[in-house]
């Protein structure tokens, strides 16, 4: 599946947005406007003016809807959520080559709120996976103490952890130690 640079950036933003939710003692990454501002800066989200409490609340709602897409058991369910997000954002596809980036497509209307920007671009990026019959690539980490969202872009769809260096390696080391302990006592 061909993933363009702008689609990859939108997918990264979607995953990071979903993963910013508070869970298991981890603080909400969007606890305040400063957190939203950091998210916007870290993902180079363009055309965003001064952020408000209203923006924060709207982005949290988009985050919850994106989490539903990753939890959807069926493509039809994921498609329904994506359709609602994209329609509510007032999607207006347009070609642009701003800020030193080559030509790419923005799906949000000029002057759109940050929530509509995320819903439109992120929703369309997720839609491409549904259209391609690749919903199973929209996953949650299999580490029992993690559950972060990620998009499996491996060739054989075999990725199981959000980050193989942290979650994957940690579980492999734990399994190795358990086998060694069992071998030593058994």
C-alpha positions as CSV (number, residue, x, y, z in Angstrom):
1,X,0.0,0.0,0.0
2,X,1.5,3.3,-1.1
3,X,1.4,5.9,1.7
4,X,2.3,9.5,0.8
5,X,4.3,11.7,3.1
6,X,1.2,13.8,4.0
7,X,-0.9,10.8,4.7
8,X,1.9,9.4,6.9
9,X,2.0,12.7,8.8
10,X,-1.8,12.6,9.3
11,X,-1.6,9.0,10.5
12,X,1.1,9.8,13.0
13,X,-1.0,12.7,14.3
14,X,-4.0,10.5,14.6
15,X,-2.1,7.9,16.6
16,X,-0.4,10.4,18.8
17,X,-3.8,12.1,19.4
18,X,-5.4,8.8,20.4
19,X,-2.4,7.9,22.6
20,X,-2.5,11.3,24.3
21,X,-5.6,10.2,26.3
22,X,-5.1,9.6,30.0
23,X,-4.8,5.9,30.9
24,X,-3.4,3.7,33.7
25,X,-1.9,6.6,35.7
26,X,-0.6,8.5,32.6
27,X,-1.7,12.1,32.5
28,X,-3.8,13.4,29.7
29,X,-1.5,14.8,27.0
30,X,-4.3,17.4,26.2
31,X,-4.9,18.4,29.8
32,X,-4.8,22.1,28.9
33,X,-4.3,24.5,26.1
34,X,-0.6,24.3,26.5
35,X,-0.7,20.6,25.9
36,X,-2.8,21.2,22.7
37,X,-0.3,23.8,21.6
38,X,2.6,21.4,22.0
39,X,0.7,18.8,20.0
40,X,0.0,21.3,17.2
41,X,3.7,22.3,17.2
42,X,5.1,18.8,17.3
43,X,3.0,17.8,14.3
44,X,3.6,21.0,12.3
45,X,-0.2,21.5,12.0
46,X,-0.5,24.6,9.8
47,X,-3.2,27.3,9.6
48,X,-4.0,27.2,13.3
49,X,-4.6,30.5,15.1
50,X,-4.8,31.1,18.8
51,X,-6.0,28.1,20.6
52,X,-9.0,28.3,23.0
53,X,-10.8,26.1,25.5
54,X,-13.3,25.4,22.8
55,X,-10.6,24.1,20.5
56,X,-9.3,21.9,23.3
57,X,-12.8,20.4,24.0
58,X,-13.4,19.8,20.2
59,X,-10.0,18.1,19.7
60,X,-10.8,15.8,22.7
61,X,-14.0,14.9,21.0
62,X,-12.2,14.1,17.7
63,X,-9.7,12.1,19.8
64,X,-12.5,9.9,21.2
65,X,-13.9,9.4,17.7
66,X,-10.5,8.3,16.4
67,X,-10.2,5.9,19.3
68,X,-13.6,4.4,18.1
69,X,-12.0,3.7,14.7
70,X,-9.2,1.7,16.3
71,X,-11.7,-0.2,18.4
72,X,-14.1,-1.0,15.5
73,X,-14.4,-4.7,14.9
74,X,-15.8,-4.2,11.4
75,X,-14.8,-2.0,8.5
76,X,-18.4,-0.8,8.3
77,X,-18.3,0.5,11.9
78,X,-15.0,2.3,11.3
79,X,-16.3,3.7,8.0
80,X,-19.3,5.1,9.8
81,X,-17.2,7.0,12.3
82,X,-14.8,8.2,9.7
83,X,-17.7,9.4,7.5
84,X,-19.2,11.3,10.4
85,X,-15.9,13.0,11.3
86,X,-15.1,14.0,7.7
87,X,-18.6,15.3,7.0
88,X,-18.7,17.3,10.2
89,X,-15.3,18.9,9.4
90,X,-16.7,20.3,6.2
91,X,-14.0,18.6,4.1
92,X,-12.7,20.7,1.2
93,X,-9.9,18.9,-0.6
94,X,-7.3,21.3,-2.1
95,X,-3.8,21.0,-3.4
96,X,-1.1,23.1,-1.6
97,X,2.7,23.4,-1.5
98,X,3.2,25.6,1.5
99,X,6.1,25.9,3.9
100,X,8.7,24.2,1.7
101,X,6.7,21.0,1.2
102,X,6.0,19.6,-2.2
103,X,2.4,19.4,-3.5
104,X,0.1,17.6,-1.2
105,X,-3.6,17.5,-0.4
106,X,-5.3,19.2,2.6
107,X,-8.8,18.1,3.2
108,X,-9.8,20.8,5.7
109,X,-11.3,24.1,4.6
110,X,-9.1,27.3,4.8
111,X,-9.5,28.8,8.2
112,X,-10.8,25.5,9.7
113,X,-10.5,24.9,13.5
114,X,-7.7,22.6,14.7
115,X,-10.3,20.0,15.4
116,X,-11.8,20.1,11.9
117,X,-8.2,20.1,10.5
118,X,-7.4,16.9,12.4
119,X,-10.8,15.3,11.7
120,X,-10.6,16.0,7.9
121,X,-6.9,15.1,7.3
122,X,-6.8,12.3,9.8
123,X,-10.2,10.9,8.8
124,X,-9.2,10.8,5.1
125,X,-5.9,9.1,6.0
126,X,-7.8,6.4,7.9
127,X,-10.3,6.2,5.1
128,X,-7.6,5.1,2.7
129,X,-7.0,2.0,4.8
130,X,-10.7,1.1,4.9
131,X,-11.0,1.6,1.1
132,X,-7.9,-0.6,0.5
133,X,-9.4,-3.4,2.8
134,X,-6.6,-2.8,5.3
135,X,-8.5,-2.0,8.4
136,X,-6.6,-4.7,10.3
137,X,-3.5,-2.4,10.0
138,X,-5.2,0.0,12.5
139,X,-4.1,-1.7,15.7
140,X,-3.6,-1.4,19.4
141,X,-0.3,-2.5,21.0
142,X,-0.5,-6.1,22.3
143,X,1.6,-5.3,25.4
144,X,-0.8,-5.8,28.3
145,X,0.2,-2.6,30.0
146,X,0.2,-0.4,26.9
147,X,-2.7,-0.5,24.3
148,X,-1.3,2.5,22.3
149,X,-2.8,2.9,18.8
150,X,-0.5,2.4,15.8
151,X,-0.7,1.8,12.1
152,X,1.0,-1.5,11.0
153,X,2.9,-0.6,7.9
154,X,5.0,-3.7,7.9
155,X,5.0,-5.6,4.6
156,X,3.4,-8.8,6.1
157,X,1.1,-7.1,8.6
158,X,2.9,-8.7,11.5
159,X,3.7,-5.8,13.8
160,X,2.3,-6.4,17.3
161,X,3.7,-3.6,19.4
162,X,3.5,0.2,19.2
163,X,7.3,0.3,19.5
164,X,9.5,-2.8,19.2
165,X,12.3,-1.2,21.1
166,X,10.2,-0.5,24.2
167,X,7.1,-2.7,24.4
168,X,8.2,-5.5,22.2
169,X,11.7,-5.7,23.7
170,X,10.4,-5.5,27.2
171,X,8.0,-8.4,26.7
172,X,10.6,-10.5,24.9
173,X,13.1,-10.0,27.7
174,X,10.5,-10.9,30.3
175,X,9.6,-14.1,28.4
176,X,13.3,-14.9,28.1
177,X,13.9,-14.4,31.9
178,X,10.8,-16.5,32.7
179,X,12.1,-19.4,30.5
180,X,15.5,-19.2,32.1
181,X,14.0,-19.2,35.6
182,X,11.8,-22.1,34.7
183,X,14.8,-24.0,33.3
184,X,16.8,-23.3,36.4
185,X,14.1,-24.5,38.8
186,X,12.7,-27.3,36.6
